[in-house]
Amino acid sequence: MFCLSGISAIVAVGGLANVCILRDDYNHALAASEPSSLTLRFLDKLFSKETLLRSTLYGTKEFAALDPSRIFAIKSRLSVTRFTKSIIDI
């Protein structure tokens, strides 16, 4: 599955054409103030609750691995997002 380029309501995460979410969900994730919050917001939108409950990042004997292309998309987006703390937060 690839993101439909003509639909502006859908965004490719991390530049990968096969990892897509709605623009509103994408903007909500980018509004996160911490890298962990951004990651969790993308995880919630890219994986179902059932998948997250029965999977691990790399997989084990008992659990399947999460989709590596989706994980790569999150990492790619995270690497270009800048998180800064204001003087008030310090």
C-alpha positions in Angstrom: 0.0 0.0 0.0 1.3 3.4 -0.9 0.1 6.9 0.2 -2.2 8.5 -2.4 -0.3 11.5 -3.6 -3.4 13.4 -4.7 -5.0 13.3 -1.3 -3.7 16.1 0.9 -5.3 14.6 4.1 -2.8 11.7 4.1 0.9 12.1 5.0 3.9 9.7 4.4 5.8 9.3 7.7 9.5 9.6 7.5 9.4 10.0 3.7 8.3 6.4 3.2 5.4 6.1 0.7 4.1 2.9 2.3 3.8 4.3 5.8 0.9 6.8 6.0 -1.4 8.5 8.5 -3.9 11.3 8.4 -2.5 14.8 8.3 -4.4 15.7 11.6 -2.8 12.8 13.4 0.6 13.6 11.9 0.4 17.3 13.1 -0.8 16.1 16.5 2.3 13.9 16.8 4.6 16.7 15.7 3.2 18.9 18.4 4.8 16.7 21.0 7.3 18.4 23.3 9.4 15.3 24.0 10.8 12.6 21.7 9.1 9.9 23.7 5.7 11.6 23.2 6.2 11.9 19.5 7.2 8.2 19.3 4.2 7.1 21.3 1.8 9.2 19.2 3.1 7.7 16.0 3.0 4.1 17.5 -0.6 4.6 18.4 -1.5 5.7 14.9 0.6 3.2 12.9 -0.2 0.0 14.9 -3.4 -1.4 16.3 -3.7 -1.9 20.1 -3.8 -5.7 19.5 -0.5 -5.6 17.5 1.2 -3.5 20.2 0.0 -6.0 22.9 1.3 -9.1 21.1 4.6 -7.7 19.7 8.0 -6.3 20.7 10.3 -4.1 18.8 12.5 -6.9 17.5 10.5 -10.0 18.3 11.1 -12.9 20.6 10.1 -16.6 20.7 6.7 -15.6 22.2 6.1 -12.3 20.4 6.3 -11.2 16.8 8.4 -8.2 15.7 6.7 -4.9 14.9 6.8 -4.0 11.2 10.4 -2.8 10.5 9.3 -0.3 7.8 7.0 1.5 10.2 9.6 1.5 12.9 12.1 2.9 10.4 9.6 5.6 9.4 9.2 6.7 13.0 13.0 6.8 13.5 13.5 8.8 10.3 10.9 11.4 11.4 12.3 11.5 14.9 15.8 12.2 13.6 14.8 15.4 11.8 12.6 16.7 14.6 14.3 19.1 16.9 13.3 19.2 20.6 14.5 22.2 22.6 13.8 23.3 26.1 13.1 26.9 26.9 14.8 28.7 29.7 11.6 28.4 31.7 11.8 24.5 31.5 15.4 24.3 32.8 
